[in-house]
Amino acid sequence: MRGYLPVLACVLMSFAGPVRAEEGDARPVGVKAAARGTVGTGGYLGRGASLQYGDAWKIKGSYSDYRYDGSTGTTRTAGLRASYQGENLAAGLSFSVTPRNDSYANRSFGADASWTFLLDDSDEPTGLEELELGAFWSQTRHSQIVPATPALPTARDVIINQNDLGVTASATAWDLTLSVDASRSLYDQDFNDLPAAARRRPRLAETASLVNGFPSRSGTVRLDYSRWLAFSPYASLTTTRYEIQPQPASAAASAGAAMKFGGFGLDLGYEVVRQKGSPDTKYFNFGASFKF
């Protein structure tokens, strides 16, 4: 991990520049710093931090890690995202790398874009205000060191390439935003031909992905309420089916709220992950951000 952090730091510093815009600019360019933590079942502890620079054009660097009872060391991930947010068009490119821990490593690259249709921008909207449609793609290269066995006396590195394709949609009316997304994961390997040690991916550092395994299909439904400027509650449900059978599907239900006080933001959440044949796992999320 140490080899990647200096590179990420240099990129962030190159964009950090002066926080305030030069004299004559319309307004200062924003910088947003955020931190997040997750605690949960099985001694799970996850941490994350990010630094974002820009308004319409943005660059964001992030770091996260996690561990749990029985894990071998701490799994760390560093990421970088460049994005554009216009009045209608939003688009971004993302890259992340997870250095090897417990024989596993990955690197990922992705792109996403969406278009917002503004239907009613009056001060007192009477119906559907906006509709947003989008799509995304990501490619993840999984690397798993499989130990030597009597049949294969030499350890080997099994590479699995995963491509995720998805669509998103959201509609806002009467201060309620309903969002849905669906994704399909495709692989370049037949899992029936792989050693058992290469078939179970370590848990990722997001609570909706805490179930081991390679996903096949996933979908999320989320509802946000934004009537109050300082307090915005939400609820969501994510279901995931897996590539390797007979692993049962999982469902993650979450609820929480985001709070804003000027440039300071706070968010709290609770999530329950359920999978047939296993006890429920529960997680508390908490985060804070500051924009200046």
C-alpha positions in Angstrom: 0.0 0.0 0.0 2.9 2.4 0.8 3.9 2.3 -2.8 0.5 3.7 -3.9 -0.1 6.4 -1.3 2.7 8.8 -2.4 1.3 8.7 -6.0 -2.2 9.5 -4.7 -0.9 12.2 -2.5 1.0 13.8 -5.4 -2.1 13.8 -7.6 -4.1 15.4 -4.8 -1.5 18.1 -4.1 -1.3 18.9 -7.8 -5.0 19.7 -7.8 -5.2 21.3 -4.4 -3.5 24.5 -5.5 -5.0 27.7 -4.0 -8.4 27.0 -2.4 -9.6 30.5 -3.4 -10.1 31.5 -6.9 -7.9 34.2 -8.4 -9.1 37.7 -8.3 -11.8 38.4 -10.8 -13.2 34.8 -10.8 -16.9 34.5 -10.2 -16.6 32.4 -7.0 -14.0 30.3 -5.1 -13.4 26.7 -6.1 -14.7 24.3 -3.4 -12.7 21.8 -1.4 -14.5 19.1 0.4 -13.0 16.8 3.0 -14.9 13.8 4.4 -14.4 10.9 6.8 -16.5 7.8 7.4 -16.6 4.8 9.7 -18.5 1.5 9.9 -18.8 -0.9 12.9 -20.7 -4.1 12.9 -21.2 -7.8 13.4 -18.1 -10.0 13.8 -15.9 -7.2 15.0 -16.1 -5.5 11.6 -14.4 -2.1 11.5 -14.2 0.0 8.4 -12.7 3.4 7.9 -12.6 5.9 5.0 -11.5 9.4 4.1 -11.7 11.5 0.9 -10.6 14.9 -0.4 -12.4 16.5 -3.3 -11.4 19.6 -5.3 -13.6 21.5 -7.7 -17.2 22.4 -8.4 -18.4 21.6 -11.9 -15.2 19.8 -12.7 -14.1 17.7 -9.8 -11.2 15.5 -8.7 -11.5 13.2 -5.7 -9.0 11.0 -3.9 -10.1 8.4 -1.4 -8.8 5.8 1.0 -10.6 3.1 2.8 -9.7 0.0 4.9 -11.4 -2.7 6.9 -10.8 -5.7 9.1 -13.0 -8.1 11.1 -12.6 -11.0 13.5 -10.6 -13.7 11.8 -9.3 -11.5 9.0 -5.6 -11.6 8.1 -4.4 -8.1 8.5 -6.2 -5.0 7.1 -7.5 -4.7 3.6 -6.8 -1.3 2.1 -8.1 0.5 -1.0 -7.0 3.8 -2.6 -9.1 5.4 -5.3 -9.2 8.4 -7.7 -12.2 9.9 -9.5 -12.5 12.7 -12.0 -16.0 13.9 -12.8 -18.1 16.7 -14.4 -21.4 17.9 -13.1 -23.4 20.2 -15.4 -26.9 21.4 -15.3 -28.1 18.3 -17.2 -25.0 16.1 -17.9 -23.0 14.3 -15.3 -20.1 12.0 -16.1 -17.1 10.5 -14.4 -14.1 8.2 -14.5 -13.0 6.1 -11.5 -9.9 4.0 -10.6 -9.1 2.1 -7.5 -6.5 -0.4 -6.3 -6.4 -2.9 -3.5 -2.9 -4.1 -2.6 -2.5 -7.8 -1.8 -3.7 -8.9 1.6 -4.5 -12.5 2.6 -3.4 -13.7 -0.9 -6.0 -11.4 -2.6 -5.6 -8.1 -4.6 -7.6 -6.2 -7.2 -7.7 -3.1 -9.4 -10.7 -1.5 -11.0 -11.6 1.1 -13.6 -15.0 2.5 -14.4 -17.0 5.1 -16.2 -20.5 6.5 -15.7 -22.8 9.1 -17.2 -26.3 10.4 -16.6 -28.6 13.1 -18.0 -31.2 15.0 -16.0 -34.4 16.2 -17.5 -35.7 19.3 -15.7 -39.5 19.2 -15.8 -40.5 21.8 -13.2 -38.0 24.3 -11.7 -40.6 26.6 -10.1 -40.3 27.6 -6.5 -43.5 25.6 -5.7 -43.5 22.6 -7.9 -46.8 20.8 -8.3 -45.7 17.4 -9.6 -42.8 15.7 -11.2 -39.7 18.0 -11.0 -37.0 16.1 -12.7 -36.1 12.7 -14.2 -32.6 11.3 -14.4 -31.3 8.4 -16.6 -27.9 7.0 -16.5 -25.6 4.1 -17.3 -22.3 2.8 -15.9 -19.5 0.2 -16.6 -16.6 -1.0 -14.5 -13.9 -3.6 -15.0 -12.3 -5.3 -12.0 -9.2 -7.5 -12.2 -9.2 -10.0 -9.3 -5.9 -11.7 -8.3 -6.0 -14.6 -5.9 -2.9 -16.6 -5.0 -3.9 -20.3 -4.8 -1.5 -22.3 -2.5 0.3 -25.4 -3.7 -1.5 -28.8 -3.4 -0.3 -32.3 -3.9 -1.9 -32.2 -7.3 -0.4 -28.8 -8.2 2.9 -28.5 -6.2 3.4 -24.9 -7.3 1.3 -21.9 -6.0 -0.3 -19.9 -8.8 -2.0 -16.6 -9.3 -5.5 -17.0 -10.6 -6.7 -13.9 -12.5 -10.5 -13.3 -12.9 -11.7 -10.3 -14.9 -15.2 -9.0 -13.9 -17.2 -6.5 -16.1 -20.2 -4.8 -14.5 -22.8 -3.1 -16.7 -25.7 -1.2 -15.2 -28.4 1.4 -15.7 -29.8 4.0 -13.2 -33.0 6.0 -13.1 -34.5 8.5 -10.6 -37.5 10.7 -10.4 -38.2 13.6 -8.0 -41.6 14.9 -7.0 -43.0 16.6 -3.9 -39.5 16.5 -2.3 -39.3 12.7 -2.7 -36.7 11.1 -4.9 -37.1 7.5 -5.9 -33.9 5.9 -7.4 -33.4 2.5 -8.9 -30.4 0.8 -10.4 -29.7 -2.6 -11.9 -26.4 -4.3 -12.8 -25.2 -7.5 -14.5 -21.7 -8.9 -13.8 -19.9 -10.9 -16.5 -16.7 -13.0 -16.0 -14.0 -14.4 -18.2 -13.6 -17.6 -16.2 -15.9 -20.6 -15.7 -15.9 -20.9 -11.9 -16.5 -24.6 -12.1 -13.0 -25.0 -13.5 -11.3 -22.9 -10.8 -9.8 -24.1 -7.5 -12.1 -23.6 -4.5 -9.7 -21.1 -3.0 -10.2 -18.8 -6.0 -14.0 -18.8 -5.9 -14.7 -16.7 -2.9 -13.7 -13.1 -3.1 -12.8 -11.4 0.2 -15.4 -8.9 1.5 -15.3 -5.4 0.0 -15.2 -2.2 2.1 -18.9 -1.2 1.5 -21.6 -2.5 3.7 -23.8 -3.6 0.8 -21.0 -5.8 -0.5 -20.1 -7.5 2.8 -21.2 -10.9 1.7 -18.4 -13.0 0.2 -18.8 -14.1 -3.4 -18.9 -12.9 -7.0 -22.2 -11.2 -7.9 -24.2 -12.1 -10.9 -27.1 -9.6 -10.8 -27.8 -6.8 -8.4 -30.5 -4.2 -7.9 -31.2 -1.3 -5.6 -34.2 0.8 -4.7 -33.8 4.0 -2.7 -36.1 6.7 -1.4 -34.8 10.1 -0.3 -36.9 12.9 1.3 -35.5 16.5 0.9 -38.2 18.7 2.3 -35.9 20.1 5.0 -32.6 21.7 4.1 -30.8 20.6 7.2 -32.2 17.0 7.5 -32.7 14.5 4.7 -33.7 10.9 5.6 -33.4 7.9 3.3 -34.1 4.2 3.0 -32.9 1.6 0.6 -33.0 -2.0 -0.3 -30.3 -3.9 -2.3 -30.7 -7.5 -3.5 -27.8 -9.5 -5.0 -27.6 -12.9 -6.8 -24.3 -14.7 -7.1 -22.5 -16.3 -9.9 -21.5 -19.5 -8.0 -24.5 -21.7 -7.2 -26.0 -22.8 -4.8 -24.9 -19.7 -2.9 -28.2 -18.0 -1.9 -29.1 -14.4 -2.8 -28.5 -11.7 -0.2 -30.6 -8.6 0.7 -29.3 -5.4 2.4 -31.8 -3.0 3.9 -30.6 0.4 5.2 -32.0 3.6 6.6 -30.4 6.8 7.7 -30.2 10.6 7.4 -27.9 13.3 6.1 -27.7 16.6 8.0 -26.2 19.9 6.9 -25.1 22.9 8.9 -23.6 25.4 6.6 -20.5 23.8 5.1 -20.5 21.0 7.7 -22.3 17.7 6.9 -23.1 14.7 9.1 -24.7 11.4 8.1 -25.7 8.4 10.2 -27.0 5.0 8.9 -28.0 1.5 9.9 -27.9 -1.6 7.7 -29.0 -5.2 8.0 -27.6 -7.8 5.6 -29.6 -11.1 5.3 -28.7 -14.3 3.5 -30.5 -17.6 3.7 -28.6 -20.1 5.9 -26.6 -17.4 7.7 -27.3 -15.2 10.7 -28.2 -11.6 9.9 -25.3 -9.1 10.0 -25.8 -5.5 11.3 -23.7 -2.4 10.7 -23.7 1.2 11.9 -22.3 3.9 9.5 -21.3 7.4 10.5 -19.6 10.1 8.6 -18.8 13.8 8.5 -17.7 16.2 5.8 -16.7 19.8 5.6 -16.7 22.0 2.5 -14.7 25.2 2.3 
